[in-house]
Amino acid sequence: MNLEIELPNFITPLMKQWLIQFKYQELKEITTLGLFHWDFFPNKRKPEKPRRIPRLDDWVTLIDSSFKRSVYFLEVDAKTLHVFESSGISLAGFKITKEYILEAEKFVETRILMKMIS
């Protein structure tokens, strides 16, 4: 399968494979594609488990819309990908980050790293 849209230069083959597997049907609805990294902050309730906050690094706006569908990637290693998805209107929406592992040419979701409604 090939993607019908032009992808930014920073999208790696691993990220492209994830897009084909999970977002092929909705690819034309994605408004922003980019990269992110984790920032860690102290957690008052559980000091042994710091809070992680995704911070955006580089992104490209694909289409302009009032309803945003953004996908940001963090390539941890050659087979592990963290994907931060954000959707909704300005000041209201849903954000989730999941970890995916590449096994036998298919991505498998391993765990949810962060989930929030804003």
N, C-alpha and C positions, 0 to 999 in steps of 0.2 A: 504494500500500500504506500502511496505517496501522499504527502500533504499538499493541499491546494493553495496554501498561502505561503508567502515568503517569510522565513523565520530569521530572527536576528542572528548575528555572527556568534554571539556568546552561547547559543543553544548547542549543547553537545549531542552526540549520537544517542547517549543514554536518555537524555531529556526528550529528544525527538521520538524515541521508541515509546516512552511513557505517554506522550501526547497522542500517538497513533493508537495505543492500546486503550486509553481511558477517555480521550476527548475528541476522537475522530469525528463523531457525529455533530458535536457542538463547537467545532473549531472556529467556525465563522462568527460565533457569538462571543468569543474571548476578546475582551477589550484591551487587556494589558498582559504582557509576557515579560518576565524578568528573573533576577537572581536575588537571593537574600542570604543573611547570615544570622546566627543566634547571638544575642546579648544575654548574659546571665546576671541576675540581681538577687540579693539576699531574700530569703523567705522567713518571715517572722514566726509563722506557725510551725514550719518544718525546716529548721536551719540546715539539716543535712541534704535537703533537696532544693537547690536554688530555682527561682522562677526563670523561665526562658521566654524571651520576647523576640519575635522575628523582626529584623531590621532590613529594609530594602537596600540593595546595592545598586543595581543597574536594571533599567526596564525600558521597554518600548511600548508606546500606545499604538495598538493596531487599528481600533475603530473608536470613534467618539460616540458615547451613549450616556444617557442619564442613569441607566441601570448597568453597573459595573460587574464584570466577571474577569477577575485577575488570577493569574497563575504565576507563582514564583518558585524557583528551584534552588536547592542546595545539594550539590553532588558530594556526598561524604566520602565515598571511595568508588572503585570501578563497578560495584554492584549495588550500592546503597544510595537511595535518593530520598531527600526530604522535600515534600511538596506543600507549599503554603497557598491555599486557595481562599480568595475573598470575593464575596458577591453581595450585591445589594445597592441601594441608592446612597447618596451622600448622607453621612451621619447615622445610617441605619443599615445593618446587614449582618452577615454571618462569615466568620473566619475559622478556618480549620487547617491544621498542619498534620500530615500523615507521613509515616515512614514506609518506604517500599523497598523490597529486595528483589533483585533480578535472579530468577531461578529457572533454568531450562528455557531461556529466551522469552519468559513471561514474567511480568511484575506481580509480586504478591504483597498485599498490604499486611504489614506486621503489627503496627500499633498507631494509635492516635497520640500525637505529641502535644497538641494544644487545640482547644475548641472554645469559641466564645461568640456571643451575640452582642452586637453593639448597637 
